[in-house]
Each structure stands twice: as structure tokens, then as C-alpha cells.
Amino acid sequence: MARLVLITGSSSGIGYEMAKVCAAKGHDLIVVARREDRLTALKQEIEQTYGVTVWPYAADLTDAQARQTLFDWTQTLGQPLYALVNNAGFGLLEPFAKTDWEQQNAMLQLNIVALTHLTHLFMPGMIAQGQGRILNVASTAAFLPGPYMAVYYASKAFVQSFTEAIASELEGTGVTATTLCPGPTESEFQDVAGMGELEFFSGKLPTSAEVATFGYQAMEKGERTAVHGLVNNLLVFATRLQSDKALATMMKGFQQPKGSPN
Ligand SMILES: NC(=O)c1ccc[n+]([C@@H]2O[C@H](COP(=O)([O-])OP(=O)(O)OC[C@H]3O[C@@H](n4cnc5c(N)ncnc54)[C@H](OP(=O)(O)O)[C@@H]3O)[C@@H](O)[C@H]2O)c1
């Protein structure tokens, strides 16, 4: 039986490419996102190319009941989950005081609560099986404060800290938890976040396929924190040498939206 992987946020970007990387390794897949048409197209592409089984599952993961229903449905498949890839997430570029609370709350629900809830639902089954993989997608944003994307950066700091802690709890169980930290990457992320005009997102970025391949390898090896790319690793190292205040000032310069007074 092919080992089953569930990937959230698989209708575009890193999650979409992660689905293809996993399929190429022979995994059956559950692909989750809101845009069902994209998931159905992904199923067709993957099943034809790789001969594995793909279950598309349309859900808004900010909804707690939808997450529980997803978990309950997976229990009817008769195939235990080998790996959970908590990839769905989004950011917003805007001065915090001007943000819409509903959007900020949705970000917290998706980036933090959904990831934590799905981990809580699936982890006991993996431990009982004596094997499993959890891959939580954070960001290099996890390592520093991010003015004008304050909630997003803080949400990724949560993901990194949470995943490192459960990875420690999981030692000796056969289950591992890995944090994937991409830097700026080609995907729909920038458009969704309204970051299109920022200079540090211009130029040639790594592709989602490159990041997904790197993340899959780190997950399979059971690495704890996997930062993608040399420049990002240097950046993360440099954050250890600076005060949070200095880092916030630097990021404020990089991320200041056009027309923002300060
Ligand atoms: N791209 C970057 O520069 C970058 C850098 C560091 C970290 N990351 C992280 O990488 C992860 C993947 O992002 P990406 O770059 O691949 O961006 P993306 O192309 O925008 O993909 C985001 C995915 O999340 C899904 N999603 C959004 N809201 C959802 C919801 N309420 N319920 C279920 N699924 C939802 C989207 O699908 P639907 O819209 O169909 O629901 C989509 O499949 C995110 O956690 C992001 O924070 C990205």
C-alpha cells in the first residue's frame, strides 16, 4: 500500500509542487484547499503522470468544524496517514492599525490554529503506528519581527517554536516533525499579500518546485528546522546577532508600503 500524505494548500505554489514531489516518490495523496477546480485538475495531472491515487478535498481550513470533518473522513479511507504537510497559509502587507480584523483573524486561524489542530488530530495515530512525518511550513519570517506584516511574521514564529517543541516530544516514537522555512519564493503568495511592489520580492526567486523538493527531503530525513537556500541561512544566522529592535527597523525599511506615513 502506498504511503498516504495529506497536503494543505495544494491548489497553488509550494503545496501544489509538494503534491507532485510526493507523487513522484509513490505516495497516495489527499490534497486540500478551497479551490476545488484546481484540486480536481491536480488529481488528473498526477494520476495520469505518476499512477498514484489522489483524493481532492475542498475545505476552508479556517473553520474548525471543517477540519474535524476532514479528519473524520480520512479515518474512513482504511489507509493510515504517513505524513501531514501543513502548508496552507497567507500574509498581508499593511500597517497593523489599518488592517481589517476579519482578515487578520482568518490569518491567525489558518497559519496557527488550523496547523495546530490538524497536528493534534493526526499525531496520536502516527505515534500509535510507530511511524509518521509532520512538515509544518513556516518561513524565514519566523526569526524576526516584520513591521507591516506583524501578524504574519508572528504566526510563523509560532509555527517554528511549536514544531521544534513537538519534535522534541516525538523523539523515539518513529514520528518526526520538521519546520520548513522558505524565503521569498515564486508562488501566488505575493499577490495574495499585496506585496507585488516590494523590491525585496523582485528579481529571480526560487521556484515553488525547488522549495517543495527541499522540504520533502528534510521531512523524510526527519530534520528539525530546514531553511531553504544559502542566503536565507545566512539571514537566519545574522538574526541571532541582532536585537529585535534592530531587526524590526531593518524590515520596516524593506516592507514599508508605498504611501505609508511611517
Ligand atoms: N511564497 C513565499 O514567498 C513564501 C515564503 C515563506 C513562506 N511561505 C509559506 O509557504 C506556504 C505556502 O504558500 P505559497 O507561497 O505556496 O502561497 P500560495 O501560492 O498563495 O498558496 C497558498 C495555499 O494555501 C491555500 N489556502 C489559503 N487559504 C486557505 C484556507 N482558508 N483554507 C484552505 N486552504 C487555504 C490556497 O488555496 P485556496 O486559495 O484554493 O484555498 C493555496 O493552495 C504558506 O504557509 C506561506 O506562508 C511562502
The ligand as a MOL file (V3000), in Angstrom:
LIG
                    3D

  0  0  0     0  0            999 V3000
M  V30 BEGIN CTAB
M  V30 COUNTS 48 52 0 0 0
M  V30 BEGIN ATOM
M  V30 1 N 5.9660 32.2820 -1.3280 0
M  V30 2 C 6.7340 32.7940 -0.3840 0
M  V30 3 O 7.4780 33.7640 -0.6070 0
M  V30 4 C 6.7460 32.1510 0.9960 0
M  V30 5 C 7.8470 32.4140 1.8150 0
M  V30 6 C 7.8760 31.8220 3.0810 0
M  V30 7 C 6.8540 31.0000 3.4950 0
M  V30 8 N 5.7970 30.7710 2.6710 0 CHG=1
M  V30 9 C 4.7120 29.9000 3.1670 0
M  V30 10 O 4.5160 28.8410 2.2650 0
M  V30 11 C 3.1830 28.3550 2.4030 0
M  V30 12 C 2.5750 28.1590 1.0260 0
M  V30 13 O 2.4430 29.4270 0.4020 0
M  V30 14 P 2.7080 29.6670 -1.1500 0
M  V30 15 O 3.8990 30.5270 -1.2580 0
M  V30 16 O 2.6850 28.3980 -1.8980 0 CHG=-1
M  V30 17 O 1.4350 30.5980 -1.4900 0
M  V30 18 P 0.1470 30.3490 -2.4000 0
M  V30 19 O 0.5590 30.0100 -3.7820 0
M  V30 20 O -0.6960 31.5530 -2.1780 0
M  V30 21 O -0.5510 29.0660 -1.7460 0
M  V30 22 C -1.3190 29.1400 -0.5680 0
M  V30 23 C -2.2130 27.9200 -0.4950 0
M  V30 24 O -2.9910 27.9900 0.7240 0
M  V30 25 C -4.3540 27.7310 0.3890 0
M  V30 26 N -5.2640 28.3970 1.3070 0
M  V30 27 C -5.3510 29.7350 1.5590 0
M  V30 28 N -6.3560 29.9780 2.4110 0
M  V30 29 C -6.9030 28.7790 2.7160 0
M  V30 30 C -7.9910 28.3710 3.5480 0
M  V30 31 N -8.7110 29.2670 4.2310 0
M  V30 32 N -8.3080 27.0520 3.6310 0
M  V30 33 C -7.5880 26.1400 2.9120 0
M  V30 34 N -6.5480 26.4570 2.1390 0
M  V30 35 C -6.2190 27.7620 2.0210 0
M  V30 36 C -4.5090 28.2580 -1.0330 0
M  V30 37 O -5.5840 27.5980 -1.6970 0
M  V30 38 P -7.0660 28.1720 -1.9170 0
M  V30 39 O -6.9560 29.6430 -2.1820 0
M  V30 40 O -7.5540 27.3680 -3.0680 0
M  V30 41 O -7.7960 27.8520 -0.6480 0
M  V30 42 C -3.1880 27.8260 -1.6480 0
M  V30 43 O -3.2690 26.4930 -2.0930 0
M  V30 44 C 2.4330 29.3630 3.2770 0
M  V30 45 O 2.3240 28.8530 4.5910 0
M  V30 46 C 3.3570 30.5840 3.2650 0
M  V30 47 O 3.2250 31.3670 4.4390 0
M  V30 48 C 5.7200 31.3180 1.4320 0
M  V30 END ATOM
M  V30 BEGIN BOND
M  V30 1 1 1 2
M  V30 2 2 2 3
M  V30 3 1 2 4
M  V30 4 1 4 5
M  V30 5 2 4 48
M  V30 6 2 5 6
M  V30 7 1 6 7
M  V30 8 2 7 8
M  V30 9 1 8 9
M  V30 10 1 8 48
M  V30 11 1 9 10
M  V30 12 1 9 46
M  V30 13 1 10 11
M  V30 14 1 11 12
M  V30 15 1 11 44
M  V30 16 1 12 13
M  V30 17 1 13 14
M  V30 18 2 14 15
M  V30 19 1 14 16
M  V30 20 1 14 17
M  V30 21 1 17 18
M  V30 22 2 18 19
M  V30 23 1 18 20
M  V30 24 1 18 21
M  V30 25 1 21 22
M  V30 26 1 22 23
M  V30 27 1 23 24
M  V30 28 1 23 42
M  V30 29 1 24 25
M  V30 30 1 25 26
M  V30 31 1 25 36
M  V30 32 1 26 27
M  V30 33 1 26 35
M  V30 34 2 27 28
M  V30 35 1 28 29
M  V30 36 1 29 30
M  V30 37 2 29 35
M  V30 38 1 30 31
M  V30 39 2 30 32
M  V30 40 1 32 33
M  V30 41 2 33 34
M  V30 42 1 34 35
M  V30 43 1 36 37
M  V30 44 1 36 42
M  V30 45 1 37 38
M  V30 46 2 38 39
M  V30 47 1 38 40
M  V30 48 1 38 41
M  V30 49 1 42 43
M  V30 50 1 44 45
M  V30 51 1 44 46
M  V30 52 1 46 47
M  V30 END BOND
M  V30 END CTAB
M  END
